[in-house]
Amino acid sequence: MNSRREFLKKAALSGAGVAGAGIAGCSGQSGDPDPFARSHRQVFNMAGYAAPKLDIVRIGIVGLGNRGTGTVRRLGGIEGVEIRALCDLEPDRVKRSADLIAHLGHKPDFYSGEEDAWKRMCERNDLDLISINTPWHLHADQSVFSMQNGKHAYVELPAATTMEDCWRLVETSERNRKHCVQMSGSCSGGIAAVLLNMVREGFFGEVVHGEGCYVHTLSDFYLFDKEMYHRMWRLNENIGKSGNLYPQHGMVPIMQMMDINCGDQLDYCCSISGNDFTLNETAKRLAREDEYWEEYLDRDYRGNMNVTIFKTIKGRTIVMQHDVSSPRPRGRRMLSGTKAIYESHPDKISTFENHTGWGHYNWLTDEEFKAVAEKYSPEANNRFNDLTRAAQQIDRGGHSYYRTSPTDWRLIDCLRNGLPVDMNVYDAAASSAVTPVSIWSNANRTFVRVPDFTNGAWKTNPRGMDVKLSGGGTTRLT
Ligand SMILES: NC(=O)c1ccc[n+]([C@@H]2O[C@H](COP(=O)([O-])OP(=O)(O)OC[C@H]3O[C@@H](n4cnc5c(N)ncnc54)[C@H](O)[C@@H]3O)[C@@H](O)[C@H]2O)c1
């Protein structure tokens, strides 16, 4: 391997400064199609693994900002959960979160003040699960440390931002037999669960192609708001690398519908980012009024739109988009099969049966769509909706149940019933790997092979995401 390629490989593996790593003038020949090649022997297969049953799930939560405040309330409202510890760098956030769940009987200990106070929390021997809601760069370290200390990790998106960290998650989970579950962006509930059920029932025939995205505006109101994200972490993540930085919301449901890691596997991808048209312009506009923004002038900003295309081993295709800096409404999801197609926003389905010719507008009517969605609504959705309705009858003053998500409920229910979790560490790693492979592909103008975190076990792994609820479903919302 020549020295330039070796340098680029190291830069990509460390996740540092790839876009600026001397890519200008790169010809097609400089691209290494397998920069992330690595041999891995599976220590233990976490797919289908059921950890010992827990009657009570004792939880510590780290990161109590926008998302973590909601997580505290969502988890705090599930039967059999004890929130025993809360951690944030900022002491007032710990107190604020504890107040939110006091009426549900949770009396957590507080950890804060130091950068690594979360380590003391993870080292306690009376916790089963650590919920991680911190800025992206902390997720992998906090998940790995939690698993090494005997806890399951329940980590916000993305579980990792570099390829090295994706592998660390896999290896630590396998070695310690602890789950690493990504917190959301899946087929756990709503229309995504209905679609997954339809795929498995053969409604779409063979799934041929899927599209998804994270496309909506974060720019002025979020990225450039001094109060929104702790120490401006999210704007800083948009500097120095260009690719799909937040793939999970779009990618995980499509992966589940295509049985990625349990029947098919991502093979290779190609990724292109455009230039930045808005972030530097926003920094310039704001810096005219406020010198705080001067350090954000002329930075190496991520391009507005990134498009990444994957091919799976079975020959399906996936298109993922990422753009949080153009003034756009939320993007759409699409699933195309040999018998039918689905498109979101608004939800609609077309089947070959209702194609009367070569018309392009043969969508089911709203009533027909509703009937199909009801028919295929899986037991996991039905049970969760029943439990939510039942919880609404109980007057608990704080009404924390209203924020409990199907993903949280399913995880706690699986742990309490000794069942395999819906999303395992291979799902966390493969979806998080989209970020480094897209950055690499875009920077090097080349196709990139996506690593197989299952080491071949995808051919026989059981499916996750038990939407039919063949086990469990017994945990109530309180
Ligand atoms: N799944 C979803 O739909 C969804 C929605 C929103 C946010 N998120 C994710 O949630 C995570 C947090 O986002 P946010 O909007 O809440 O950010 P935020 O900045 O509001 O919160 C981050 C919190 O982490 C704390 N923190 C920082 N360093 C720490 C450390 N060393 N020890 C302990 N605490 C520390 C900060 O004080 C802050 O309270 C991100 O990964 C984000 O992508 C996911």
The ligand as an SDF file (V2000), in Angstrom:
LIG
                    3D

 44 48  0  0  0  0  0  0  0  0999 V2000
  -33.4330    9.4340   18.6970 N   0  0  0  0  0  0  0  0  0  0  0  0
  -33.8870   10.6510   18.5570 C   0  0  0  0  0  0  0  0  0  0  0  0
  -34.9490   10.8730   17.9810 O   0  0  0  0  0  0  0  0  0  0  0  0
  -33.0760   11.7760   19.1180 C   0  0  0  0  0  0  0  0  0  0  0  0
  -33.6520   13.0420   19.2870 C   0  0  0  0  0  0  0  0  0  0  0  0
  -32.8700   14.0470   19.8440 C   0  0  0  0  0  0  0  0  0  0  0  0
  -31.5480   13.7810   20.2040 C   0  0  0  0  0  0  0  0  0  0  0  0
  -31.0180   12.5570   20.0060 N   0  0  0  0  0  0  0  0  0  0  0  0
  -29.6340   12.2570   20.4000 C   0  0  0  0  0  0  0  0  0  0  0  0
  -29.4960   12.4450   21.7900 O   0  0  0  0  0  0  0  0  0  0  0  0
  -28.1710   12.8310   22.0950 C   0  0  0  0  0  0  0  0  0  0  0  0
  -28.1690   14.0850   22.9410 C   0  0  0  0  0  0  0  0  0  0  0  0
  -28.7300   15.1650   22.1850 O   0  0  0  0  0  0  0  0  0  0  0  0
  -29.3270   16.4350   22.9150 P   0  0  0  0  0  0  0  0  0  0  0  0
  -30.0860   17.1970   21.9000 O   0  0  0  0  0  0  0  0  0  0  0  0
  -30.0280   16.0070   24.1640 O   0  0  0  0  0  0  0  0  0  0  0  0
  -27.9970   17.2400   23.2980 O   0  0  0  0  0  0  0  0  0  0  0  0
  -27.8110   18.2200   24.5340 P   0  0  0  0  0  0  0  0  0  0  0  0
  -26.6120   19.0270   24.2600 O   0  0  0  0  0  0  0  0  0  0  0  0
  -29.0990   18.9290   24.8390 O   0  0  0  0  0  0  0  0  0  0  0  0
  -27.5620   17.2370   25.7530 O   0  0  0  0  0  0  0  0  0  0  0  0
  -26.3300   16.6070   25.9890 C   0  0  0  0  0  0  0  0  0  0  0  0
  -26.1470   16.5170   27.4930 C   0  0  0  0  0  0  0  0  0  0  0  0
  -24.9540   15.7970   27.7670 O   0  0  0  0  0  0  0  0  0  0  0  0
  -24.2850   16.4230   28.8480 C   0  0  0  0  0  0  0  0  0  0  0  0
  -22.8680   16.1040   28.8350 N   0  0  0  0  0  0  0  0  0  0  0  0
  -21.8970   16.5540   27.9960 C   0  0  0  0  0  0  0  0  0  0  0  0
  -20.7130   16.0180   28.3300 N   0  0  0  0  0  0  0  0  0  0  0  0
  -20.9380   15.2160   29.3960 C   0  0  0  0  0  0  0  0  0  0  0  0
  -20.1220   14.3840   30.1900 C   0  0  0  0  0  0  0  0  0  0  0  0
  -18.8010   14.2800   29.9850 N   0  0  0  0  0  0  0  0  0  0  0  0
  -20.6800   13.7170   31.2280 N   0  0  0  0  0  0  0  0  0  0  0  0
  -22.0160   13.8020   31.4650 C   0  0  0  0  0  0  0  0  0  0  0  0
  -22.8330   14.5890   30.7460 N   0  0  0  0  0  0  0  0  0  0  0  0
  -22.3070   15.2690   29.7190 C   0  0  0  0  0  0  0  0  0  0  0  0
  -24.5560   17.9170   28.6470 C   0  0  0  0  0  0  0  0  0  0  0  0
  -24.3800   18.6460   29.8360 O   0  0  0  0  0  0  0  0  0  0  0  0
  -25.9990   17.8830   28.1520 C   0  0  0  0  0  0  0  0  0  0  0  0
  -26.9160   18.0080   29.2290 O   0  0  0  0  0  0  0  0  0  0  0  0
  -27.4790   12.9890   20.7460 C   0  0  0  0  0  0  0  0  0  0  0  0
  -26.8010   11.8050   20.4650 O   0  0  0  0  0  0  0  0  0  0  0  0
  -28.6080   13.1750   19.7780 C   0  0  0  0  0  0  0  0  0  0  0  0
  -28.2600   12.7740   18.4830 O   0  0  0  0  0  0  0  0  0  0  0  0
  -31.7750   11.5590   19.4730 C   0  0  0  0  0  0  0  0  0  0  0  0
  1  2  1  0
  2  3  2  0
  2  4  1  0
  4  5  1  0
  4 44  2  0
  5  6  2  0
  6  7  1  0
  7  8  2  0
  8  9  1  0
  8 44  1  0
  9 10  1  0
  9 42  1  0
 10 11  1  0
 11 12  1  0
 11 40  1  0
 12 13  1  0
 13 14  1  0
 14 15  2  0
 14 16  1  0
 14 17  1  0
 17 18  1  0
 18 19  2  0
 18 20  1  0
 18 21  1  0
 21 22  1  0
 22 23  1  0
 23 24  1  0
 23 38  1  0
 24 25  1  0
 25 26  1  0
 25 36  1  0
 26 27  1  0
 26 35  1  0
 27 28  2  0
 28 29  1  0
 29 30  1  0
 29 35  2  0
 30 31  1  0
 30 32  2  0
 32 33  1  0
 33 34  2  0
 34 35  1  0
 36 37  1  0
 36 38  1  0
 38 39  1  0
 40 41  1  0
 40 42  1  0
 42 43  1  0
M  CHG  2   8   1  16  -1
M  END
$$$$
